[in-house]
Amino acid sequence: MATPPPVPHSPAEDGYAILIGTSFITLGLICLNKAGLVTGGIAGIALLVSYVLPVPAGIVLTVLNLPFFLLAWRVLGREFTIKTIIANVTISVMALLAPHVLSFAQLDPLFAALFGGTIAGMGVLALARHGAGVGGIGVLAMWLQKREGWNMGRTQLACDAIILLAAIPVMANATQWLLSVASAAAIAGVLMVNHRPGRYAGY
């Protein structure tokens, strides 16, 4: 029996998924920021900048992504880029509102690393399943794969390693840095297990 063709997501479904995904990513960034941790990708760079400048990581994320939006338009198309811009603006707005609606009296750094990384990974997954993303290093990796034939996964891993190494001077101690590595691994683990070609019929 032939497998029926996948049914595209409706605009309402895409919008709801983007709202869920951006909420998860914002919550993950808040947890990591509260514990003074970083992670891989453009989010890690945003967290690093937020520790040096008094600007919320969500806003830094959107500003850093501006050149990547142009690249995404060329490499991944208009629809993906528009959804990604919407997602980034939503994260910025949520980052501004978060201090007024959410606070932590106590947050264990290990919990922040694992939960923050996992929930952020789930947010990225929700966006990816609906044709959106957080931009940044992922877009660059896709472009290099298309233009130069570089392996996307290896490029992403190399960039994450550079970001985490650059974070060493900012980290208070070795434990904090190792927890940052754990947060990056948590994000990668979510995507490796749940976002594999052939396992998801929708698009």
N, C-alpha and C positions, 0 to 999 in steps of 0.2 A: 504494500500500500504506500503510495507516494506521500511524502511529507508535505503538508500544506505550506504555502509560502508565508513568511513572517508578516505580521500585520504592523504597519508603522505606528509609532506613538502619535497620539493627537497633540495639538498645541497645548491643550489643557494639561495633559499628562506630562509633557515636557516642562511646562511651567512649574507644576507641582514638584517634579523631580529636582529641578534646579533649586527650588526653595528648600527642599529637604537637604540636598547636597551642600548648598552654601551654609545652611545652619550647622550641619555636622562639621564642616571645615572650620567655620568660625569658632565653634566650641572647642575643637581640637587645638586651634591656635591659641585660644585663651588659656587652656590648660598648660600648654607648653610654655607660653609667655609667663604665666604665673610662677612656674617652677624655674624660670630662667634657662630654659632649654632651647635648642634649635632642632632642625631636622633637615632632610635633603630637599632638593628642588628649589624652586623660586620661593616657596614658603619659608625655607630655611634662611635664604638671603633676607627676606622681609623681617623675620624675627631678629636676625643679627643687626639690621639697620635700626629696628625699633629699640634695641638695647643701647644704641649710641645716640639716637635722636629721640626726642619725646613725641613720637608719632605712632599711633596704633599700627600694628603689623598689617591689619587688613587694608588700610589705606596705602601703606608702603607697597603691598602686594600689587595693587592696581596700578600704581605709578610705575613700578618696575616692569610691568607687563606691557606698557604702551608700545614699545618697539616690537614686541613679540606678536601683538595683535596684527600689525602690518604683515609680518612674516606668515602668520596663520592664515590670513586672507589669501595669500599667494599659494600656500602649500596645501591647506585643508579646506579652503572654500569659504564662501560668504556665510552660509548657514551656521557652520561650526563657529566661525569668528564672532558672529552676532550673539549667539548663545553664550559664548565664553566671555564676551564683554559684559553681557547682562549678569552673568554669574559673578564676575569680579566686582562690578558696581554694587551688587547685593551684599557681597562679603564686606566691602568698605562701609556700607550703611550699617550693617549689623555690628561691625567693629566699633563704630561710633556710639551705637545705642547700648552695647553690651554692658559698659560700666554702670549704667543706670538701672539695669534689670537683673544683673548677675554679679555675685561676689563670692569669694571663697574665704572662709575663716581659717581653714586648714586644708592643705593639698599636699599629699605625700608625693615626692618627686618621682618615685618609681611608678606610682599609679598615674601620675601626669604623663609620663613618657609612654607607657603602654596604652592607657585609655585614650590619651590625646592623639597619639599616632594612629591607633586603630579607628577612632571615630573620624579623624580627618581622612584616612584611607577610604572609609565607607562613603564619605562625602564625595571624594574624587571618583569613586566607583559609580555613584549615582549620576554624576555629571557625564561620565564616559558612556554609560548605558543610554544616555539621551542626547548624544552628539554634541557634548560640550566638554570643557576642561578648565583647568586653572591657568593654562598658558605656560609661559616661561620655558624651562629647560626641556619639557616634553615636546614643545613645538620645534625648538632648535634641533632636538635629536631626530625628529621626523624629517626635517629639512635636510640635515646632513646625510641621513640615510637615502633620501631621494636624490640628492645632488652628487654625493661623494661615494655612496654605497656603504657608509659606516653602519655598523650594527647599532640599532636604536637602543637596545637594552644596555649594551656596553657603554655607549655614550652617556646615557642617563646615569649609570653607575659611577662612571668616572667623574662626572660633574658633581654628583652627590658627595663623593669622596673629597673632592676639592673644597666644597662648601663646608663639610664637617671639619676638615683640617684647618680651614680658615677660622673656624669658630674657637679653636683651642685657646687663643689669647683672651677671648671674651669670657670663657667659662671660668667659674670660680675655682673648680678643682677637677681632678681626673674623673671622679664619680659622676659629676654633672655632664662631662663630655661623653662618657660611656652611656649614660641614660639618653643623651641626644642621639647617639648611634642606634640605641634600642628603639627610639621613636621612629627613626627613618626605616628601620627594619620592619616595624609594625605596619607602617604605611605600605611598604613594598609587599609584605606578606598578604595583606588584604587583596591587593591587586593581582598578585600571582595566583592566588587560590580562586578568586571570584571573577576575574576578567580574562578568560581564556577563549580564543576563537573556537567556534563550533559548539560551545556550551550554552549559548544564549540565542534564542530565536528572534527576539524582538530587535528593533532598531529605531 
